[in-house]
Amino acid sequence: MTRVFDRRITGTALHALVIGVGRYPHCGPGAPSALLQLPDLPGAARTAVAMARWLVDEQAEEKALPLASLELLVSADTPVTFDDGHRVHEVEPATREAVRQGFDRWYERCDSEDSTALLYFCGHGVALDGLQHALLLEDFGRAGRNPFEDALDFVRTYEGMRGCAAPVQCYFVDACRELVPFEYLNQLNAWAPASLTNQLHRRSTDLVLYSTGYGQESYAPREGETYFSQAVRAAFAGAGARRGHDGLWRVTTAGLGDGVRELMDHLPHATAPRHGRADAGWADVLQQRAAQDGNPGDAVLRELPGRPKVPFTISCDPHEAQRQAELSLLDLGGEQALRHRPRGDAGPWRGEIEADAYDLLARFPEERWPDERLPREFVVPPSYPRSIPVRLT
């Protein structure tokens, strides 16, 4: 059993399926074909557990859309457990059979007009001409002649979910979308746990977010969770919020999609400097850009109790002024630094602050550059990337 959270809720509720594949026992450097020479992905296992943890801790008591159930499947080097606050669950690995059973249970609970369906996958993936995106499960490579028997066809699964009555469906695909080598094209017959039926339902919202663009790779740090998952959680927490006419801040599906894509665009996520340069600056790091598909709609996912925290990235132009700058975000017209960074760091200033208007101040004690003050800067979600133009005295 993969269900690690389950409770009965009357009315609108969220049902989630989270899959993380960090172990590929039939792949590796010694595999007989280039296609199977894939490394394990320990970051994928960490990402799935972290996403499940966030959903239980932050979404379970959310009034707008409380979490009702969570299926979790994780393949890792060691057995995975999950504490839901009441008991510790042994988490099944993400084999094809376990995914099939977990998907069926998730589909059954989602199949009502009061449900919102959420699927998050993290692991290896390959693409073919936009017609098929194969998400590789733990068994991938077990069937030597046709390894894709143990891969999930995301596109067909997404289309098959039109048979599910849940009007709001959200899909997060945290996997590479590199093109499969030409010689393997005739083997691409990945499996779909959901297929089209005669009874199709109208989806008011079907948000699809990919961690990277078509034909591109997806990344994770050596320790911690994937960059995409960090952006998804930040967008859920408030970076995807919009202020309504009633003054309340809400995270909607449209805002979530915009938030994730902007966070991935403006907050650099480096796996290695370009060209291997040890002196690469923050503008030189390898970028990964999220992509969106489907109809994002405007379904409410969260209603925030106050103003959201907004991630910011502040730098100086030219870049050589950055190390000498003392940077501050001030209350309007005042001198109280609500956020402050002393000089000495050559990288951009990153942090988060409540959505509001602020004065942005750059001071240069060595007087090589004049102080610069940008008044009444509006800091609102999804993020606040700002470059302060400075000039030599």
C-alpha positions as CSV (number, residue, x, y, z in Angstrom):
1,M,0.0,0.0,0.0
2,T,1.4,3.4,-1.0
3,R,-1.2,5.6,0.6
4,V,0.6,7.6,3.2
5,F,-2.1,10.1,4.0
6,D,-5.9,9.6,3.8
7,R,-8.9,11.2,5.4
8,R,-12.5,11.8,4.5
9,I,-13.4,15.3,3.5
10,T,-16.8,16.7,2.5
11,G,-16.6,19.1,-0.4
12,T,-13.7,20.2,-2.5
13,A,-10.5,18.2,-1.8
14,L,-7.0,17.5,-3.2
15,H,-5.9,14.0,-4.1
16,A,-2.1,13.7,-4.9
17,L,0.1,11.0,-6.4
18,V,3.8,11.6,-6.0
19,I,6.4,9.3,-7.7
20,G,10.2,9.6,-7.3
21,V,12.5,7.2,-9.1
22,G,16.1,7.6,-7.8
23,R,17.2,4.0,-8.4
24,Y,17.6,2.2,-11.7
25,P,19.0,-1.3,-11.0
26,H,18.9,-2.4,-14.7
27,C,20.8,0.6,-15.9
28,G,24.3,2.0,-15.4
29,P,27.7,2.2,-17.0
30,G,27.9,-1.5,-17.6
31,A,24.6,-1.8,-19.4
32,P,24.6,-3.4,-22.8
33,S,23.2,-0.4,-24.7
34,A,23.8,3.3,-24.6
35,L,20.1,3.9,-23.8
36,L,20.5,2.0,-20.5
37,Q,23.7,3.7,-19.4
38,L,21.7,6.0,-17.1
39,P,22.9,6.9,-13.6
40,D,20.8,6.6,-10.4
41,L,19.1,9.9,-9.4
42,P,19.3,10.2,-5.6
43,G,17.9,13.7,-5.9
44,A,14.7,12.3,-7.4
45,A,14.0,10.3,-4.3
46,R,14.7,13.2,-2.1
47,T,12.5,15.4,-4.2
48,A,9.5,13.1,-4.0
49,V,9.7,12.8,-0.2
50,A,10.1,16.5,0.2
51,M,7.1,17.2,-2.0
52,A,5.0,14.7,-0.1
53,R,6.2,16.3,3.2
54,W,5.2,19.7,2.0
55,L,1.8,18.6,0.9
56,V,1.1,17.0,4.3
57,D,2.5,19.8,6.4
58,E,1.2,22.8,4.4
59,Q,-1.8,21.7,2.3
60,A,-3.6,19.3,4.7
61,E,-5.2,22.1,6.7
62,E,-5.7,24.5,3.7
63,K,-9.3,25.8,3.8
64,A,-9.5,26.5,0.1
65,L,-8.3,23.0,-1.0
66,P,-7.4,20.6,1.8
67,L,-5.4,17.5,1.1
68,A,-7.5,14.4,1.4
69,S,-5.2,11.7,0.2
70,L,-1.6,11.1,-0.9
71,E,-0.1,8.2,-2.7
72,L,3.7,8.1,-2.5
73,L,6.0,5.8,-4.5
74,V,9.8,6.2,-4.1
75,S,12.7,4.1,-5.4
76,A,15.9,4.8,-3.5
77,D,19.1,3.0,-2.5
78,T,17.7,2.3,1.0
79,P,14.1,1.7,2.1
80,V,12.0,4.8,2.4
81,T,9.6,5.6,5.2
82,F,7.2,8.5,5.6
83,D,5.8,9.8,8.9
84,D,2.3,11.4,8.5
85,G,2.3,12.6,12.1
86,H,0.3,9.6,13.3
87,R,2.2,6.6,12.0
88,V,5.3,5.7,10.0
89,H,4.6,4.2,6.6
90,E,6.9,2.0,4.6
91,V,7.0,3.5,1.1
92,E,6.9,1.1,-1.9
93,P,9.4,1.5,-4.7
94,A,8.2,2.9,-8.0
95,T,8.0,-0.2,-10.1
96,R,5.6,-0.5,-12.9
97,E,3.2,-2.8,-10.9
98,A,3.3,-0.5,-7.8
99,V,2.7,2.6,-10.0
100,R,-0.2,0.8,-11.7
101,Q,-1.9,0.0,-8.4
102,G,-1.2,3.4,-6.9
103,F,-2.4,5.2,-10.0
104,D,-5.7,3.1,-10.0
105,R,-6.4,4.0,-6.3
106,W,-5.6,7.7,-7.0
107,Y,-7.8,7.8,-10.1
108,E,-10.7,6.2,-8.2
109,R,-10.5,8.8,-5.4
110,C,-10.1,11.7,-8.0
111,D,-13.1,10.6,-10.0
112,S,-15.6,13.1,-8.7
113,E,-16.5,16.7,-9.5
114,D,-15.4,17.8,-6.0
115,S,-11.9,16.6,-6.6
116,T,-8.6,18.2,-7.7
117,A,-6.1,15.8,-9.0
118,L,-2.3,16.4,-8.6
119,L,0.4,14.2,-10.1
120,Y,4.1,14.8,-9.5
121,F,6.8,12.7,-11.2
122,C,10.5,13.0,-10.7
123,G,13.0,10.7,-12.4
124,H,14.6,10.0,-15.8
125,G,12.6,10.9,-19.0
126,V,13.0,10.9,-22.7
127,A,10.9,12.5,-25.5
128,L,10.0,11.8,-29.1
129,D,8.7,14.6,-31.4
130,G,6.3,15.9,-28.8
131,L,4.1,12.8,-29.3
132,Q,5.4,10.8,-26.4
133,H,7.2,11.6,-23.2
134,A,8.4,8.4,-21.6
135,L,8.9,8.6,-17.8
136,L,11.2,5.8,-16.7
137,L,10.2,3.7,-13.8
138,E,12.5,1.6,-11.5
139,D,12.1,-1.5,-13.8
140,F,13.3,0.3,-16.9
141,G,15.7,-1.9,-18.8
142,R,14.4,-5.1,-17.2
143,A,12.8,-6.2,-20.5
144,G,16.0,-6.1,-22.5
145,R,14.6,-6.0,-26.0
146,N,12.0,-3.4,-25.2
147,P,12.9,-1.4,-22.1
148,F,10.1,1.1,-22.6
149,E,7.6,-1.6,-21.4
150,D,8.6,-0.3,-17.9
151,A,8.2,3.4,-18.7
152,L,5.1,5.5,-18.4
153,D,3.8,7.4,-21.4
154,F,2.9,10.8,-20.0
155,V,1.1,12.2,-23.0
156,R,-1.3,9.2,-23.4
157,T,-1.8,9.2,-19.6
158,Y,-2.7,12.9,-19.6
159,E,-5.2,12.3,-22.5
160,G,-6.6,9.3,-20.7
161,M,-7.3,11.4,-17.6
162,R,-10.1,13.1,-19.6
163,G,-12.1,10.1,-18.5
164,C,-11.7,11.3,-14.9
165,A,-14.4,13.5,-13.5
166,A,-12.0,15.8,-11.5
167,P,-12.5,19.2,-13.2
168,V,-9.1,20.5,-12.0
169,Q,-6.1,18.5,-12.8
170,C,-2.4,19.5,-12.2
171,Y,0.6,17.6,-13.6
172,F,4.2,18.3,-12.7
173,V,6.8,16.4,-14.8
174,D,10.2,16.8,-13.2
175,A,12.3,14.9,-15.8
176,C,14.5,15.4,-18.8
177,R,12.9,15.8,-22.2
178,E,15.9,14.9,-24.3
179,L,15.2,13.2,-27.6
180,V,15.7,9.4,-27.6
181,P,18.5,8.2,-30.0
182,F,17.1,7.5,-33.5
183,E,17.9,3.7,-33.3
184,Y,15.5,3.3,-30.4
185,L,12.4,5.0,-32.0
186,N,10.8,1.7,-32.9
187,Q,10.9,0.6,-29.3
188,L,9.0,3.6,-27.9
189,N,5.7,2.0,-26.8
190,A,5.6,3.1,-23.2
191,W,2.7,2.1,-21.0
192,A,-0.2,4.4,-20.0
193,P,-2.1,3.6,-16.8
194,A,-5.1,5.6,-18.1
195,S,-6.6,5.5,-21.6
196,L,-9.4,7.3,-23.4
197,T,-12.9,6.0,-22.8
198,N,-16.2,6.7,-24.3
199,Q,-17.2,8.9,-21.3
200,L,-15.1,12.0,-21.4
201,H,-15.3,14.9,-18.9
202,R,-14.7,18.5,-19.4
203,R,-11.7,19.7,-17.5
204,S,-12.0,23.4,-16.5
205,T,-8.3,23.3,-15.6
206,D,-5.5,21.0,-16.7
207,L,-2.2,22.6,-15.8
208,V,0.9,20.8,-17.1
209,L,4.3,22.0,-15.9
210,Y,7.5,20.5,-17.3
211,S,10.7,21.1,-15.4
212,T,12.5,21.8,-18.7
213,G,11.9,22.6,-22.4
214,Y,11.4,20.1,-25.2
215,G,14.7,18.4,-26.0
216,Q,16.4,19.8,-22.9
217,E,17.8,18.3,-19.7
218,S,16.6,18.8,-16.1
219,Y,18.9,19.3,-13.1
220,A,19.3,18.8,-9.4
221,P,22.1,19.8,-7.0
222,R,24.3,17.0,-5.6
223,E,22.5,17.4,-2.3
224,G,18.9,18.4,-1.8
225,E,15.9,18.5,-4.2
226,T,15.6,19.4,-7.8
227,Y,15.5,23.1,-8.7
228,F,12.1,22.7,-10.3
229,S,10.6,21.2,-7.1
230,Q,12.0,24.1,-5.1
231,A,10.2,26.5,-7.5
232,V,7.0,24.6,-7.3
233,R,7.0,24.7,-3.5
234,A,7.9,28.4,-3.5
235,A,5.0,29.1,-5.9
236,F,2.6,27.1,-3.8
237,A,3.8,28.9,-0.7
238,G,3.1,32.4,-2.1
239,A,5.2,33.2,-5.2
240,G,2.2,32.0,-7.3
241,A,-0.2,34.3,-5.4
242,R,-2.4,37.1,-6.9
243,R,-4.3,39.7,-5.0
244,G,-8.0,39.7,-5.6
245,H,-10.5,42.6,-5.7
246,D,-11.4,41.7,-2.1
247,G,-7.7,42.3,-1.0
248,L,-7.0,38.6,-0.3
249,W,-4.0,36.8,-1.8
250,R,-4.7,33.5,-3.4
251,V,-2.6,31.0,-5.2
252,T,-4.4,29.9,-8.4
253,T,-3.4,27.4,-11.1
254,A,-2.6,30.2,-13.5
255,G,-0.6,32.0,-10.9
256,L,1.2,28.8,-9.9
257,G,2.2,28.2,-13.5
258,D,3.4,31.8,-14.0
259,G,5.3,31.7,-10.7
260,V,7.2,28.5,-11.4
261,R,8.2,29.6,-14.8
262,E,9.4,33.0,-13.6
263,L,11.3,31.6,-10.7
264,M,13.1,29.2,-13.0
265,D,13.8,32.1,-15.4
266,H,15.1,34.6,-13.0
267,L,16.7,32.6,-10.2
268,P,19.7,30.9,-11.7
269,H,20.1,27.2,-11.0
270,A,23.7,26.0,-11.6
271,T,24.9,22.5,-12.0
272,A,28.2,23.7,-13.4
273,P,29.6,26.9,-14.8
274,R,29.5,27.3,-18.5
275,H,32.6,26.0,-20.3
276,G,33.8,24.8,-16.9
277,R,35.1,28.2,-15.9
278,A,35.8,28.4,-12.2
279,D,35.4,32.2,-12.2
280,A,31.9,32.2,-13.8
281,G,29.7,34.8,-12.4
282,W,26.0,34.4,-11.5
283,A,25.0,35.5,-15.0
284,D,27.1,32.7,-16.5
285,V,25.5,29.7,-14.8
286,L,23.6,27.1,-16.7
287,Q,19.8,28.0,-16.8
288,Q,16.9,25.6,-16.8
289,R,13.6,26.9,-18.0
290,A,10.3,25.4,-17.1
291,A,7.6,24.9,-19.8
292,Q,3.8,24.9,-19.6
293,D,1.1,23.1,-21.5
294,G,-2.6,22.5,-21.1
295,N,-5.2,25.0,-19.9
296,P,-4.1,26.6,-16.7
297,G,-7.5,27.9,-15.8
298,D,-7.7,29.9,-12.6
299,A,-8.7,27.4,-9.9
300,V,-7.9,28.4,-6.3
301,L,-5.3,26.2,-4.7
302,R,-4.5,28.2,-1.5
303,E,-5.8,31.3,0.3
304,L,-3.1,33.0,2.2
305,P,-3.6,34.5,5.6
306,G,-1.6,37.6,4.8
307,R,0.7,39.1,2.2
308,P,2.9,36.5,0.5
309,K,6.7,36.4,0.8
310,V,8.3,37.3,-2.6
311,P,11.7,35.9,-3.6
312,F,14.1,38.7,-4.7
313,T,17.3,38.9,-6.6
314,I,19.1,42.2,-6.6
315,S,22.4,43.0,-8.4
316,C,24.4,46.0,-9.6
317,D,25.2,47.0,-13.2
318,P,28.1,46.9,-13.9
319,H,28.8,43.7,-12.1
320,E,32.1,44.9,-10.6
321,A,30.2,47.3,-8.4
322,Q,28.5,44.4,-6.7
323,R,31.2,43.6,-4.2
324,Q,31.5,47.2,-3.0
325,A,27.7,47.7,-2.5
326,E,25.8,47.8,0.7
327,L,22.2,46.9,-0.3
328,S,19.1,47.6,1.6
329,L,15.3,47.4,1.2
330,L,13.8,50.3,3.2
331,D,10.3,51.2,4.3
332,L,8.8,53.9,2.1
333,G,10.4,57.3,2.7
334,G,12.2,56.0,5.7
335,E,15.6,54.7,6.7
336,Q,14.7,51.5,8.5
337,A,16.3,48.7,6.6
338,L,13.8,45.8,6.4
339,R,16.4,43.7,4.6
340,H,20.1,44.5,4.5
341,R,23.2,43.0,3.0
342,P,26.7,44.3,3.8
343,R,29.3,44.7,1.1
344,G,31.9,42.0,0.2
345,D,29.8,39.5,-1.8
346,A,30.4,39.4,-5.5
347,G,27.2,37.5,-6.2
348,P,23.6,38.8,-6.3
349,W,21.6,39.5,-3.2
350,R,18.9,36.9,-2.8
351,G,16.2,36.6,-0.2
352,E,12.5,37.1,0.3
353,I,10.3,39.8,1.7
354,E,6.6,40.5,2.1
355,A,4.8,41.8,-1.0
356,D,4.7,45.6,-0.7
357,A,6.4,48.8,-2.0
358,Y,9.9,49.6,-0.8
359,D,12.8,51.9,-1.4
360,L,15.9,50.1,-2.7
361,L,19.3,51.6,-1.7
362,A,22.8,50.8,-2.8
363,R,25.5,52.5,-0.8
364,F,29.2,52.6,-1.7
365,P,31.4,53.5,1.3
366,E,34.6,53.6,-0.8
367,E,32.9,56.3,-3.0
368,R,34.1,54.8,-6.3
369,W,30.5,54.7,-7.3
370,P,27.8,57.2,-6.1
371,D,25.0,55.9,-3.9
372,E,21.9,55.0,-5.7
373,R,18.3,55.0,-4.4
374,L,15.4,53.6,-6.3
375,P,12.2,54.9,-4.7
376,R,8.8,53.1,-4.4
377,E,9.8,49.7,-5.9
378,F,6.8,47.4,-6.0
379,V,7.8,43.9,-4.9
380,V,5.0,41.5,-5.9
381,P,4.8,37.8,-6.8
382,P,6.1,35.8,-8.5
383,S,9.6,37.3,-7.9
384,Y,11.5,40.6,-7.9
385,P,14.6,40.5,-10.1
386,R,16.2,44.0,-10.1
387,S,19.5,45.3,-11.4
388,I,20.6,48.7,-10.0
389,P,22.3,50.9,-12.6
390,V,25.4,52.6,-11.1
391,R,28.1,54.8,-12.7
392,L,31.7,55.6,-11.8
393,T,32.2,58.9,-10.1
